[in-house]
Amino acid sequence: MVTVSGRHRMRSNLRGVGAAAAATALVAVVAGTWFGYQQLAGPSCSGQIQLSVAATPEIAPAVQGAADQWVKDGAAVGDTCIAVNVTPAESVEVAATVASKHGATLAGVGQASGTAVTPDVWVPDSSTWLLRLKAGGATAFAPANGASIARSPVVVAMPEPVATRLGWPDKKFTWADLLAQVNSSKPLHAGIVEPTQDAAGLSGLLALTAAANSTGAAGSPQAREATIGALRAVATNSSRLRQDLLARFPRSSEPTAVANGLGAAALSEEDVMAYNATKPPIPLAALYLDPPPAPLDYPFAVLPGIEPAKASAAKVLFEVLTTRGFKSRLAAQSLRAPDGNWSEGFKALPGAPSPAGGSTAPAGQGAAGGLDPTAIQKATSTWSAVTLSGRMLCVIDVSGSMKQKVETAGGATREQVTVAAATQGLNLFDDSWSIGLWTFSTKLNGSQDYREVVPIRPLSSNRGAIQRGLATVKPSNGDTGLYDTLLAAYKTVQQDWEPGKVNSIVLFTDGKNEDDDGISQKALLAQLRKLRDAEQPVQVIIIGIGSDVSKAELKSITDVTGGGAFVTADPTKIGEIFLQAIALRPPAPR
């Protein structure tokens, strides 16, 4: 018995109601599969093992059909029958549930639904979800298998009149070509589905930022400027829902409608085929850009902790999903086989490379296997920093220990490395941000441990003052007056709390609290608990530098306020940590 529950959303609702019925029957079983298949299939059985499968909506009908045929043929473990429950589920929703269970944090994903249940087998649209969970702190998350069962290349979708004007389908495009169009004086209206929540959007983001980084030396101002410009351009037309983004493509052939509508977006090949199947007034062209971005690869992930009988059933279900018959079911869903080939019934788009568009991965292996989790984390963090507005007080330690030289930074001091990271971070924020700057040590301003360098104001009028203020930051001969400074900063940010933005403190320090005349840790935590207001939260992010920092001390503060404590022994990593910290901010209260 196979049951399918849940609503088909986003991709799947673009497809007709007959999509599942269009899937063809399993017609052949490869020799290597047949033995395992026969081991679990018998003429009669009793009882029932419930194997739950959560599959991204566009592949769920194919998985359903194959499992249905398997059960019909008598699927069993020993003498026990197997029931496969296939649920169409958006990858981001299952990822949020798995992250919650395993203590991981995924930038931009948000909290799991209170009713969400972790399945036995998960087929997300991309292996990048598995990589992000591991990099996000799910150290014990080790799903079995993880091999690809399907593929859909990531393309740049354009209204056909726009693509034709640019030379499609004869011209071969690169991501550098797209970047030039996006950053031109008359820019192409490009958009994206929120890349922290959408695998195709993330793949496109990685390809676009790689093209931007190639415009100059790695990390150069020119490369950073190109990257930030591209991110802000596509963020203008970003959407959390694929349906909403698709609705922005022109719905009329009138020149004005075409000019004002969405002109380009990174989507999967399947997305474009499903959209065009609805017979829109303006069909979408799919541009297969070089170098090919990571495709959607649909890994078959058996989640940890399931019982042995279910694991055995999952193993053979995977074998069923590698047969020739399953490839035919994929074709009916506008999906390719894992190696990029397609079966009869797949209606390739104009210009579609065959079989795999230069991005071939061996059958049964995840296409995201070559991706760097660090690169993914950096891309999502940069995106969040560039596209989310906020109000922030930056507080920098200027105690005497900040004079210490950093071997990995060519002899620059901790202070210089910290100021450089803060300056670079400032360039990520647009004028909608409000930023202020403080420094602290002990008795920095009379008996006061902290000094206001620049008050919190919008960057539209404050950017120059912040830049000049950072240039004046120099270490003192004092100690670390952490607790008094943190309490004063918290009260300052809370006093003029601004709705619609994340109100936060980002504090850089290389030591423990050393002000014997100041507030104690116990008193600080008590006051912060008293001040904390759930309706007007102030998030505290503390970045500790060097080996003298106590993460336990810092974490005791952020456990009360919300936020996070980050510690690095290598000060040159401050910039990366700053990006991660900004990306993990909660959504702004409404």
C-alpha positions as CSV (number, residue, x, y, z in Angstrom):
1,M,0.0,0.0,0.0
2,V,1.2,3.5,-0.8
3,T,-0.4,6.7,0.4
4,V,0.5,10.2,-0.7
5,S,-0.4,13.1,1.6
6,G,0.2,16.8,1.7
7,R,-0.5,19.6,-0.8
8,H,1.6,20.1,-4.0
9,R,2.9,23.6,-3.9
10,M,5.3,25.9,-5.7
11,R,6.8,23.8,-8.5
12,S,4.2,21.0,-8.4
13,N,1.1,23.3,-8.7
14,L,2.3,24.5,-12.1
15,R,1.9,21.0,-13.4
16,G,-1.5,19.6,-14.5
17,V,-3.6,17.4,-12.3
18,G,-2.8,14.5,-14.6
19,A,1.0,14.6,-13.9
20,A,1.0,11.5,-11.6
21,A,-1.2,9.6,-14.1
22,A,1.2,10.4,-16.9
23,A,4.0,8.4,-15.2
24,T,4.7,5.2,-17.0
25,A,4.9,1.8,-15.4
26,L,8.1,0.1,-14.3
27,V,9.1,-1.9,-17.3
28,A,12.5,-3.3,-16.4
29,V,14.6,-4.1,-13.4
30,V,18.4,-4.1,-13.7
31,A,20.1,-7.4,-12.9
32,G,21.9,-6.1,-9.9
33,T,18.7,-4.8,-8.4
34,W,16.5,-7.8,-9.0
35,F,18.2,-9.9,-6.3
36,G,17.6,-7.4,-3.5
37,Y,14.1,-6.7,-4.9
38,Q,13.2,-10.4,-4.7
39,Q,14.6,-10.7,-1.2
40,L,11.9,-8.3,0.1
41,A,9.1,-9.3,-2.3
42,G,6.9,-12.3,-1.5
43,P,3.5,-13.7,-2.5
44,S,2.0,-13.1,0.9
45,C,2.8,-11.2,4.1
46,S,1.2,-10.0,7.3
47,G,1.6,-7.0,9.6
48,Q,2.9,-3.8,8.2
49,I,6.1,-1.7,8.3
50,Q,5.3,2.0,7.7
51,L,8.2,3.6,5.7
52,S,7.7,7.4,5.5
53,V,9.2,9.3,2.6
54,A,9.2,13.1,2.3
55,A,10.0,14.0,-1.3
56,T,10.2,17.5,-2.9
57,P,6.9,18.1,-4.7
58,E,8.1,17.8,-8.4
59,I,9.6,14.3,-7.9
60,A,7.0,13.0,-5.4
61,P,4.6,11.6,-8.2
62,A,7.5,9.6,-9.7
63,V,8.5,8.2,-6.3
64,Q,4.9,7.4,-5.5
65,G,4.4,5.6,-8.8
66,A,7.5,3.5,-8.4
67,A,6.7,2.6,-4.8
68,D,3.1,1.8,-5.7
69,Q,4.4,-0.7,-8.3
70,W,6.8,-2.2,-5.8
71,V,4.1,-2.7,-3.2
72,K,1.8,-4.1,-5.8
73,D,4.4,-6.7,-6.6
74,G,4.5,-7.8,-3.0
75,A,7.1,-5.7,-1.1
76,A,7.9,-7.2,2.3
77,V,10.6,-7.7,4.9
78,G,10.6,-11.3,5.7
79,D,6.9,-12.0,6.2
80,T,6.0,-8.4,7.1
81,C,4.3,-6.2,4.5
82,I,5.6,-2.7,3.7
83,A,3.5,0.4,3.4
84,V,5.2,3.4,1.8
85,N,3.8,6.8,2.8
86,V,5.1,9.4,0.3
87,T,4.5,13.0,1.3
88,P,5.2,16.0,-1.0
89,A,7.3,18.4,1.2
90,E,9.2,21.5,0.3
91,S,12.9,20.9,1.1
92,V,13.2,24.0,3.2
93,E,10.4,22.8,5.5
94,V,12.0,19.4,6.1
95,A,15.4,21.0,6.5
96,A,14.0,23.2,9.3
97,T,12.7,20.2,11.0
98,V,15.9,18.2,10.8
99,A,17.9,21.3,11.9
100,S,15.7,21.6,15.0
101,K,16.1,18.0,15.9
102,H,19.9,18.0,15.4
103,G,20.7,21.4,16.9
104,A,21.8,23.0,13.6
105,T,21.3,26.6,12.6
106,L,20.6,27.4,8.9
107,A,20.8,31.1,7.8
108,G,17.4,32.3,6.5
109,V,15.5,29.1,7.1
110,G,13.6,29.9,10.3
111,Q,11.9,27.7,12.8
112,A,10.3,24.3,12.1
113,S,6.6,23.9,12.2
114,G,5.4,22.6,15.6
115,T,3.6,19.8,13.9
116,A,6.5,18.8,11.5
117,V,7.7,15.2,11.8
118,T,11.1,13.9,10.6
119,P,10.6,11.2,7.9
120,D,12.5,8.0,7.5
121,V,13.7,8.9,4.0
122,W,14.1,12.4,2.7
123,V,14.4,13.3,-1.0
124,P,15.2,17.0,-1.1
125,D,15.8,18.8,-4.4
126,S,19.5,19.2,-3.7
127,S,22.5,17.8,-1.7
128,T,23.3,21.4,-0.7
129,W,20.6,20.9,2.1
130,L,22.6,18.0,3.5
131,L,25.9,20.0,3.3
132,R,24.3,23.1,5.0
133,L,22.9,21.0,7.8
134,K,26.3,19.5,8.5
135,A,28.1,22.9,8.3
136,G,25.3,24.5,10.4
137,G,26.2,22.4,13.5
138,A,24.4,19.1,12.9
139,T,27.6,17.2,13.7
140,A,25.7,14.0,14.4
141,F,23.6,14.2,11.2
142,A,24.9,11.4,9.0
143,P,22.2,10.2,6.6
144,A,22.8,6.9,4.9
145,N,23.1,6.6,1.1
146,G,22.6,10.2,-0.2
147,A,23.0,9.2,-3.8
148,S,21.2,11.1,-6.6
149,I,18.1,9.7,-8.1
150,A,17.3,12.5,-10.6
151,R,18.6,15.7,-12.0
152,S,17.4,19.1,-13.2
153,P,20.0,21.6,-14.4
154,V,19.9,25.1,-13.0
155,V,19.2,27.6,-15.8
156,V,18.6,31.3,-16.2
157,A,15.0,31.8,-17.2
158,M,14.2,34.7,-19.4
159,P,11.0,35.8,-21.3
160,E,11.6,34.7,-24.9
161,P,11.5,38.3,-26.3
162,V,14.2,39.3,-23.9
163,A,16.3,36.2,-24.6
164,T,15.9,36.7,-28.3
165,R,17.1,40.3,-28.1
166,L,20.3,39.0,-26.4
167,G,21.0,36.4,-29.1
168,W,19.2,33.3,-27.8
169,P,19.1,30.4,-28.8
170,D,22.2,30.7,-31.1
171,K,24.5,32.6,-28.7
172,K,26.2,30.7,-25.8
173,F,26.0,32.8,-22.6
174,T,28.3,32.9,-19.6
175,W,27.7,34.1,-16.0
176,A,30.0,37.0,-16.8
177,D,27.6,38.0,-19.6
178,L,24.7,37.9,-17.2
179,L,26.7,39.9,-14.6
180,A,27.4,42.6,-17.2
181,Q,23.7,42.8,-18.0
182,V,22.7,43.0,-14.3
183,N,25.3,45.7,-13.5
184,S,24.9,47.8,-16.7
185,S,23.7,51.4,-16.8
186,K,20.4,50.0,-18.1
187,P,20.2,46.8,-16.0
188,L,18.3,43.7,-16.8
189,H,15.6,43.2,-14.2
190,A,16.9,40.1,-12.6
191,G,15.4,38.3,-9.6
192,I,15.9,35.3,-7.4
193,V,14.0,33.0,-5.1
194,E,15.4,33.5,-1.6
195,P,18.7,31.5,-1.9
196,T,18.7,30.6,1.8
197,Q,15.4,28.8,1.2
198,D,15.7,27.6,-2.4
199,A,18.3,25.3,-3.8
200,A,18.1,26.6,-7.4
201,G,18.3,30.2,-6.1
202,L,21.4,29.2,-4.1
203,S,23.0,27.5,-7.1
204,G,22.5,30.7,-9.2
205,L,23.8,32.9,-6.4
206,L,27.0,30.8,-6.2
207,A,27.5,31.0,-9.9
208,L,26.8,34.8,-10.0
209,T,29.1,35.6,-7.1
210,A,31.9,33.4,-8.6
211,A,31.6,35.5,-11.8
212,A,31.7,38.7,-9.8
213,N,34.8,37.5,-7.8
214,S,36.6,36.9,-11.1
215,T,36.3,40.6,-12.1
216,G,39.4,41.3,-10.0
217,A,41.9,39.7,-7.6
218,A,40.2,37.5,-5.0
219,G,39.0,39.8,-2.2
220,S,39.9,42.9,-4.1
221,P,37.7,46.1,-3.7
222,Q,36.7,45.7,-7.4
223,A,35.6,42.1,-6.9
224,R,33.7,43.0,-3.7
225,E,32.0,45.9,-5.4
226,A,30.9,43.7,-8.3
227,T,29.6,41.1,-5.9
228,I,27.7,43.5,-3.7
229,G,26.2,45.3,-6.8
230,A,25.0,42.0,-8.3
231,L,23.4,40.8,-5.0
232,R,21.6,44.1,-4.5
233,A,20.4,44.0,-8.1
234,V,18.8,40.6,-7.8
235,A,17.6,41.3,-4.3
236,T,15.4,44.0,-5.7
237,N,13.2,41.3,-7.3
238,S,13.7,38.5,-4.8
239,S,10.9,36.5,-3.4
240,R,10.5,33.8,-0.7
241,L,8.1,31.9,-2.9
242,R,8.8,30.6,-6.4
243,Q,5.2,31.2,-7.4
244,D,5.5,34.9,-6.5
245,L,8.7,35.3,-8.5
246,L,7.2,33.5,-11.6
247,A,4.2,35.9,-11.4
248,R,6.6,38.8,-12.0
249,F,7.5,37.6,-15.5
250,P,5.6,39.6,-18.2
251,R,2.1,38.4,-18.9
252,S,1.6,40.4,-22.0
253,S,3.6,40.8,-25.2
254,E,3.2,44.6,-25.0
255,P,6.7,46.2,-25.1
256,T,6.0,48.1,-21.9
257,A,4.9,44.9,-20.1
258,V,8.1,43.1,-21.3
259,A,10.3,46.0,-20.3
260,N,8.8,46.4,-16.8
261,G,8.5,42.7,-16.0
262,L,11.1,40.3,-14.6
263,G,13.8,39.8,-17.1
264,A,15.9,36.9,-15.6
265,A,15.9,34.5,-12.7
266,A,17.8,31.4,-11.8
267,L,15.4,28.4,-11.8
268,S,15.6,24.7,-12.5
269,E,15.0,23.3,-15.9
270,E,11.9,21.6,-14.5
271,D,10.6,25.0,-13.3
272,V,10.8,26.4,-16.8
273,M,9.1,23.4,-18.4
274,A,6.3,23.4,-15.8
275,Y,5.8,27.1,-16.3
276,N,5.6,26.8,-20.1
277,A,3.2,23.9,-19.8
278,T,0.6,26.3,-18.4
279,K,0.7,28.1,-21.8
280,P,1.6,31.6,-20.6
281,P,1.3,34.6,-22.9
282,I,5.1,34.9,-22.9
283,P,6.9,31.6,-22.6
284,L,10.3,31.4,-20.8
285,A,13.5,30.6,-22.5
286,A,16.1,28.6,-20.6
287,L,19.7,29.7,-20.9
288,Y,22.2,27.1,-20.0
289,L,25.1,29.3,-18.9
290,D,28.8,28.5,-18.6
291,P,30.3,27.4,-16.3
292,P,27.3,25.2,-15.5
293,P,26.0,25.8,-11.9
294,A,25.4,22.9,-9.5
295,P,22.2,21.1,-10.7
296,L,19.4,20.0,-8.5
297,D,20.4,16.4,-7.8
298,Y,17.6,14.9,-5.6
299,P,19.6,12.8,-3.1
300,F,18.0,9.7,-1.5
301,A,18.9,10.3,2.2
302,V,18.0,7.7,4.8
303,L,17.8,9.7,8.0
304,P,19.7,8.5,11.0
305,G,18.0,6.6,13.8
306,I,15.5,4.5,11.9
307,E,15.0,0.9,12.9
308,P,16.8,-1.9,10.9
309,A,13.6,-3.2,9.2
310,K,12.9,0.2,7.8
311,A,16.5,0.6,6.8
312,S,16.2,-2.6,4.8
313,A,13.0,-1.5,3.1
314,A,14.6,1.9,2.3
315,K,17.6,0.2,0.7
316,V,15.5,-1.7,-1.7
317,L,13.2,1.2,-2.4
318,F,16.4,3.0,-3.6
319,E,17.1,0.1,-5.9
320,V,13.6,0.5,-7.4
321,L,14.3,4.2,-8.0
322,T,17.4,3.4,-10.1
323,T,15.6,1.3,-12.7
324,R,14.9,2.2,-16.3
325,G,11.3,2.3,-15.6
326,F,11.9,5.0,-12.9
327,K,13.7,7.1,-15.5
328,S,10.5,7.0,-17.6
329,R,8.6,8.3,-14.6
330,L,11.1,11.1,-14.2
331,A,10.7,12.1,-17.9
332,A,6.9,12.5,-17.3
333,Q,7.8,14.9,-14.5
334,S,10.3,16.9,-16.7
335,L,13.2,15.5,-14.8
336,R,16.4,13.8,-16.0
337,A,18.2,10.7,-14.8
338,P,21.1,11.3,-12.3
339,D,23.7,11.2,-15.1
340,G,21.9,14.0,-17.0
341,N,20.4,11.8,-19.7
342,W,16.7,11.8,-20.3
343,S,14.3,9.1,-21.3
344,E,11.6,8.9,-23.9
345,G,8.8,11.4,-23.2
346,F,11.1,14.1,-22.0
347,K,10.4,17.2,-24.0
348,A,13.7,19.1,-24.1
349,L,13.6,22.9,-24.2
350,P,15.2,24.8,-27.1
351,G,18.9,25.1,-26.6
352,A,19.0,22.3,-24.0
353,P,22.3,20.5,-24.0
354,S,22.2,16.7,-24.2
355,P,22.7,14.6,-22.3
356,A,24.1,16.6,-19.3
357,G,25.1,20.0,-20.5
358,G,28.7,19.6,-19.5
359,S,27.9,18.9,-15.9
360,T,27.8,15.2,-15.7
361,A,28.0,13.3,-12.5
362,P,28.3,9.5,-12.3
363,A,25.0,7.8,-11.8
364,G,24.1,7.3,-8.2
365,Q,26.4,10.1,-6.9
366,G,25.3,13.4,-5.6
367,A,26.0,16.4,-7.9
368,A,26.8,18.6,-4.9
369,G,29.6,16.4,-3.8
370,G,32.2,18.7,-5.2
371,L,30.8,21.9,-3.6
372,D,32.6,23.5,-0.7
373,P,30.3,23.8,2.4
374,T,32.4,26.9,3.4
375,A,31.6,28.6,0.1
376,I,27.9,27.8,0.5
377,Q,28.0,29.3,4.0
378,K,29.9,32.4,2.9
379,A,27.4,32.9,0.0
380,T,24.3,32.7,2.2
381,S,25.9,34.8,4.9
382,T,26.9,37.5,2.4
383,W,23.5,37.5,0.9
384,S,21.8,37.9,4.3
385,A,24.1,40.8,5.3
386,V,23.6,42.6,2.0
387,T,19.9,42.2,1.7
388,L,18.6,42.4,5.2
389,S,18.1,45.8,6.8
390,G,19.1,46.4,10.5
391,R,20.0,48.8,13.3
392,M,23.3,48.0,14.9
393,L,25.7,49.4,17.5
394,C,29.3,48.2,16.7
395,V,31.4,48.1,19.9
396,I,35.2,47.6,19.6
397,D,37.7,46.6,22.3
398,V,40.6,49.0,22.6
399,S,42.3,47.5,25.6
400,G,46.1,47.2,25.7
401,S,46.0,43.6,24.6
402,M,44.6,44.7,21.2
403,K,48.2,45.9,20.4
404,Q,49.3,42.3,20.1
405,K,50.6,41.5,16.6
406,V,48.9,38.8,14.5
407,E,51.4,36.5,12.8
408,T,48.9,35.4,10.1
409,A,48.1,39.0,9.2
410,G,51.6,40.1,8.3
411,G,52.3,41.6,11.6
412,A,49.2,43.8,11.8
413,T,47.8,44.2,15.3
414,R,44.6,42.7,16.6
415,E,43.1,46.2,16.6
416,Q,44.0,46.8,12.9
417,V,42.6,43.4,11.9
418,T,39.4,44.1,13.8
419,V,39.0,47.6,12.3
420,A,39.7,46.2,8.8
421,A,36.9,43.6,9.3
422,A,34.5,46.2,10.5
423,T,35.3,48.5,7.6
424,Q,34.8,45.7,5.1
425,G,31.5,44.7,6.8
426,L,30.3,48.3,6.6
427,N,30.6,48.2,2.8
428,L,28.0,45.3,2.7
429,F,25.3,47.4,4.3
430,D,23.1,49.7,2.2
431,D,21.7,53.1,3.3
432,S,18.6,51.5,4.9
433,W,20.9,50.4,7.8
434,S,21.4,52.5,10.9
435,I,24.9,52.0,12.5
436,G,26.7,53.5,15.5
437,L,30.2,53.0,16.8
438,W,31.6,52.7,20.4
439,T,35.0,51.8,21.8
440,F,35.7,50.4,25.2
441,S,38.5,49.5,27.7
442,T,38.6,50.6,31.3
443,K,38.3,54.2,32.4
444,L,38.3,55.2,28.8
445,N,36.1,58.3,29.4
446,G,36.8,59.5,32.9
447,S,35.5,56.7,35.1
448,Q,33.4,55.3,32.2
449,D,34.7,52.2,30.4
450,Y,33.2,53.1,27.0
451,R,33.2,56.0,24.6
452,E,30.6,56.9,21.9
453,V,32.5,57.6,18.7
454,V,29.5,57.9,16.4
455,P,25.8,57.7,17.5
456,I,23.4,55.3,15.8
457,R,22.0,57.0,12.7
458,P,21.0,55.9,9.2
459,L,23.9,55.2,6.9
460,S,22.4,57.5,4.3
461,S,23.7,60.4,6.4
462,N,26.2,58.6,8.7
463,R,28.4,56.4,6.5
464,G,31.2,59.0,6.2
465,A,31.2,59.6,10.0
466,I,31.5,55.8,10.7
467,Q,34.3,55.5,8.2
468,R,36.2,58.4,9.8
469,G,35.4,57.0,13.3
470,L,36.8,53.6,12.5
471,A,40.0,55.3,11.2
472,T,40.5,56.8,14.6
473,V,40.2,53.6,16.6
474,K,43.5,52.9,18.4
475,P,44.4,50.6,21.4
476,S,44.7,52.2,24.9
477,N,46.7,51.1,27.9
478,G,43.6,50.0,29.8
479,D,42.1,46.6,30.6
480,T,38.8,45.1,29.4
481,G,35.7,46.7,30.9
482,L,33.3,44.2,29.2
483,Y,30.3,44.1,31.6
484,D,29.7,47.8,32.2
485,T,30.1,48.4,28.4
486,L,27.7,45.7,27.4
487,L,25.0,46.8,29.8
488,A,25.3,50.5,28.6
489,A,25.2,49.4,25.0
490,Y,22.1,47.2,25.6
491,K,20.2,50.1,27.2
492,T,21.2,52.5,24.4
493,V,20.0,50.2,21.6
494,Q,16.8,49.4,23.5
495,Q,16.1,53.0,24.2
496,D,15.4,54.0,20.6
497,W,14.4,50.6,19.4
498,E,13.2,50.7,15.8
499,P,10.4,48.5,14.5
500,G,10.8,46.6,11.3
501,K,14.5,46.1,11.8
502,V,16.7,43.7,13.7
503,N,18.1,45.8,16.6
504,S,21.5,44.5,17.6
505,I,24.9,44.9,19.2
506,V,28.0,43.5,17.7
507,L,30.9,43.6,20.2
508,F,34.5,42.6,19.4
509,T,36.8,41.7,22.3
510,D,40.0,39.8,22.9
511,G,39.7,39.3,26.7
512,K,37.6,38.6,29.8
513,N,36.0,41.3,32.0
514,E,38.8,42.9,34.0
515,D,37.1,45.9,35.6
516,D,37.1,45.1,39.4
517,D,35.3,48.4,40.1
518,G,32.4,47.6,37.7
519,I,29.3,45.5,37.7
520,S,29.7,41.8,38.4
521,Q,28.7,39.0,36.0
522,K,25.8,38.0,38.2
523,A,24.5,41.5,38.4
524,L,24.9,42.0,34.7
525,L,22.9,38.9,33.9
526,A,20.2,39.9,36.4
527,Q,19.8,43.4,34.9
528,L,19.7,42.0,31.3
529,R,16.9,39.6,32.3
530,K,15.0,42.5,33.8
531,L,15.6,44.7,30.7
532,R,14.8,42.1,28.1
533,D,11.5,42.8,26.3
534,A,10.1,40.1,24.0
535,E,8.2,42.7,22.1
536,Q,11.3,44.8,21.5
537,P,14.3,42.3,21.4
538,V,17.9,43.4,21.2
539,Q,20.2,40.8,19.8
540,V,23.7,40.6,21.2
541,I,26.5,39.2,19.0
542,I,29.9,38.9,20.7
543,I,33.0,38.0,18.6
544,G,35.9,36.9,20.8
545,I,39.4,37.1,19.4
546,G,42.4,35.1,20.6
547,S,43.0,32.5,23.3
548,D,42.3,34.8,26.3
549,V,38.6,34.9,25.7
550,S,36.2,32.8,27.7
551,K,33.4,31.5,25.4
552,A,31.5,30.4,28.5
553,E,31.5,34.0,29.8
554,L,30.3,35.4,26.5
555,K,27.7,32.7,26.0
556,S,26.2,33.4,29.5
557,I,25.4,36.9,28.2
558,T,23.9,35.9,24.8
559,D,21.9,33.1,26.4
560,V,20.0,35.8,28.2
561,T,19.8,38.4,25.4
562,G,19.5,36.2,22.3
563,G,22.2,36.3,19.6
564,G,25.4,34.3,19.8
565,A,29.0,34.2,21.0
566,F,31.7,33.4,18.4
567,V,35.3,32.8,19.3
568,T,38.3,32.5,17.0
569,A,42.0,32.0,17.9
570,D,42.9,33.4,14.5
571,P,41.9,37.1,14.3
572,T,42.1,37.0,10.5
573,K,38.9,34.9,10.6
574,I,36.9,37.8,12.2
575,G,35.4,38.9,8.8
576,E,34.1,35.4,8.1
577,I,32.6,35.1,11.6
578,F,31.1,38.6,11.3
579,L,29.2,37.5,8.2
580,Q,28.0,34.3,9.9
581,A,26.8,36.3,12.9
582,I,24.9,38.8,10.8
583,A,23.3,36.0,8.7
584,L,22.0,34.2,11.8
585,R,19.9,37.1,12.9
586,P,16.2,36.4,13.4
587,P,13.6,38.0,11.1
588,A,12.8,41.6,12.1
589,P,9.7,41.9,14.3
590,R,6.6,43.3,12.5
